[in-house]
Amino acid sequence: MKKRLFSFLLLGFLSINAFGQVQFLVEGGVSYTTMTIKGSEYRFGGRIAGGLDMPLGDYLTFQPMLELAMKGHKETNTGVSTNPIYAEIPLKISLAIPLESEMDWRINAGPYVGYGFAGKYKIEQDEKEESYDLFGSDGRFNNLDVGLAAGTKFIFMPFYITIDAEWGLLNLNKEAEQRSLKNVAYSAGFGFIF
């Protein structure tokens, strides 16, 4: 996994000259996340990201990003809560709709791959709390998360506002026969393009 990630990033940076006017993106914001299980409530998290905006033509760009995302959920009926942290690589194609010379509206979509590396699984019952690692050999979740991402950006150079959504496609629960757990995340943020 690490070799593939390094190879992808290296190819991305080496191919900068192959594209016209490549720009860099830096963004951060808040997220509102849950999991696909009955009784799951949303909880707030955050995200920071950096990436490239590589033109593919007059109105299309490719946006590979490297993102740190805090996700999670809470189940009030069972007292279970999670707070996983993922390193994610969204690979989006962006359609640009020019508004004025320094303003664009973008519609983005594409897959993402995430690797969970930190977080806790907590159970609160009868005023007692038990806590377990989410990831690793003794963890409750699989490290790999793959899904679809979509969103929109309103760019007013050199700033932009972004609204995004992610839907996980893989069951994160290591004990898959018990129940299916997939990430769902909505986020809003502010960024710089240069």
C-alpha positions in Angstrom: 0.0 0.0 0.0 2.8 2.4 0.9 4.7 1.7 -2.3 1.6 2.2 -4.4 0.8 5.5 -2.6 4.4 6.7 -3.1 4.4 5.7 -6.8 1.1 7.5 -7.4 2.4 10.7 -5.7 5.7 10.5 -7.6 3.9 10.1 -10.9 1.6 13.0 -10.1 4.4 15.3 -9.4 6.5 14.2 -12.4 3.6 14.7 -14.7 3.1 18.3 -13.7 4.9 19.5 -16.8 2.7 17.3 -19.1 -0.3 19.4 -18.2 -1.0 23.1 -18.8 -1.1 25.5 -15.9 -1.2 23.1 -12.9 -2.5 24.7 -9.7 -2.2 23.6 -6.1 -5.1 23.3 -3.7 -5.0 23.5 0.1 -8.2 23.2 2.1 -9.7 22.5 5.5 -13.2 22.3 7.0 -15.7 20.5 9.1 -17.4 17.2 8.4 -20.7 15.7 9.5 -20.3 11.9 9.5 -22.2 8.7 10.3 -22.3 5.0 9.3 -24.9 2.9 7.4 -26.5 1.2 10.4 -29.9 1.6 11.9 -29.9 4.0 14.9 -26.6 5.6 13.9 -26.4 9.3 14.6 -24.1 11.9 12.9 -21.2 13.4 14.7 -18.9 16.3 13.8 -15.3 15.8 12.6 -12.8 17.7 10.5 -10.6 17.4 7.5 -7.5 19.0 5.9 -6.3 18.3 2.4 -3.8 19.3 -0.2 -3.6 18.4 -3.9 -3.4 19.4 -7.5 -5.7 20.8 -10.1 -4.5 19.5 -13.5 -6.3 20.7 -16.7 -7.6 18.0 -19.0 -9.1 20.4 -21.5 -10.9 23.7 -21.5 -13.5 22.7 -18.9 -12.2 19.5 -17.3 -9.6 19.1 -14.6 -8.2 16.2 -12.6 -7.9 16.7 -8.9 -5.9 14.2 -7.0 -5.8 15.1 -3.3 -4.2 13.8 -0.1 -6.6 14.3 2.8 -6.7 13.7 6.6 -10.3 13.0 7.6 -11.9 12.5 11.0 -15.0 10.5 10.8 -17.3 8.5 13.1 -20.7 7.8 14.4 -22.7 7.4 17.6 -25.5 4.9 18.4 -27.6 6.1 21.3 -29.5 2.8 21.7 -26.4 0.7 22.2 -24.0 3.3 23.6 -21.4 2.6 20.9 -19.4 5.5 19.3 -16.4 5.6 17.0 -13.9 8.3 15.9 -11.7 6.9 13.1 -9.1 9.0 11.4 -8.3 8.2 7.8 -5.6 9.2 5.3 -7.6 9.5 2.0 -6.8 9.9 -1.6 -9.8 11.3 -3.6 -9.3 11.2 -7.4 -11.9 13.5 -8.8 -12.7 14.8 -12.2 -14.0 18.4 -12.1 -16.2 20.2 -14.6 -15.6 23.9 -14.6 -18.4 26.3 -15.4 -16.8 29.8 -15.9 -18.7 32.7 -14.2 -16.3 35.6 -14.7 -12.6 35.9 -15.3 -11.6 35.0 -11.8 -14.6 33.0 -10.8 -15.6 29.4 -11.5 -18.2 27.0 -10.3 -16.9 23.4 -10.3 -18.8 20.1 -10.0 -16.5 17.2 -8.9 -16.9 13.4 -8.8 -14.7 10.4 -8.5 -13.6 7.5 -6.3 -11.6 7.7 -3.1 -9.3 5.3 -1.2 -8.8 5.7 2.5 -6.6 4.0 5.1 -7.7 4.1 8.7 -4.8 4.5 11.1 -6.2 5.8 14.4 -9.3 6.0 16.4 -11.3 4.3 19.2 -14.4 2.2 19.5 -16.2 3.1 22.7 -19.1 1.4 24.5 -20.9 3.3 27.3 -23.4 1.3 29.4 -24.5 1.6 33.0 -22.1 4.4 33.7 -19.2 2.2 32.5 -17.0 2.9 29.5 -15.0 0.3 27.5 -12.6 1.5 24.8 -11.0 -0.5 22.0 -8.7 0.3 19.1 -10.5 0.6 15.8 -7.6 -0.5 13.6 -4.8 -3.0 13.8 -4.6 -6.7 14.5 -6.9 -6.3 17.6 -9.0 -3.6 16.0 -12.7 -3.7 15.3 -12.5 -2.2 11.8 -10.7 -3.0 8.5 -8.1 -0.3 7.6 -9.1 0.0 4.0 -12.0 2.2 2.9 -13.1 2.7 -0.7 -16.0 4.7 -1.9 -17.4 7.5 -4.1 -16.9 11.2 -3.6 -18.8 14.1 -5.1 -19.1 17.8 -4.5 -19.0 21.3 -5.7 -16.5 24.2 -5.4 -17.2 27.9 -5.9 -13.8 29.5 -6.8 -13.2 33.2 -6.5 -9.4 33.4 -7.0 -7.3 32.7 -5.0 -10.0 31.3 -2.6 -12.7 28.8 -2.8 -15.6 27.3 -0.8 -16.2 23.5 -1.1 -19.1 21.3 -0.2 -18.4 17.5 -0.5 -20.0 14.1 0.2 -18.5 10.6 0.5 -20.2 7.3 0.5 -18.2 4.2 1.5 -18.6 1.0 -0.5 -16.7 -1.5 1.7 -17.9 -3.0 5.0 -15.5 -1.8 7.6 -16.6 -4.3 10.3 -14.2 -7.2 10.7 -17.0 -9.4 12.0 -19.0 -8.9 8.8 -21.7 -11.4 9.6 -22.8 -9.3 12.5 -23.6 -6.0 10.7 -22.4 -3.9 7.8 -20.7 -0.6 8.6 -19.9 1.8 5.8 -18.8 5.5 6.1 -21.0 8.4 5.1 -19.6 11.9 5.3 -20.7 15.4 4.3 -18.2 18.3 4.6 -17.9 22.0 4.0 -14.7 23.9 3.9 -12.6 26.8 2.7 -9.5 26.6 0.5 -6.8 28.3 -1.4 -5.9 27.7 -5.1 -2.5 28.9 -6.3 
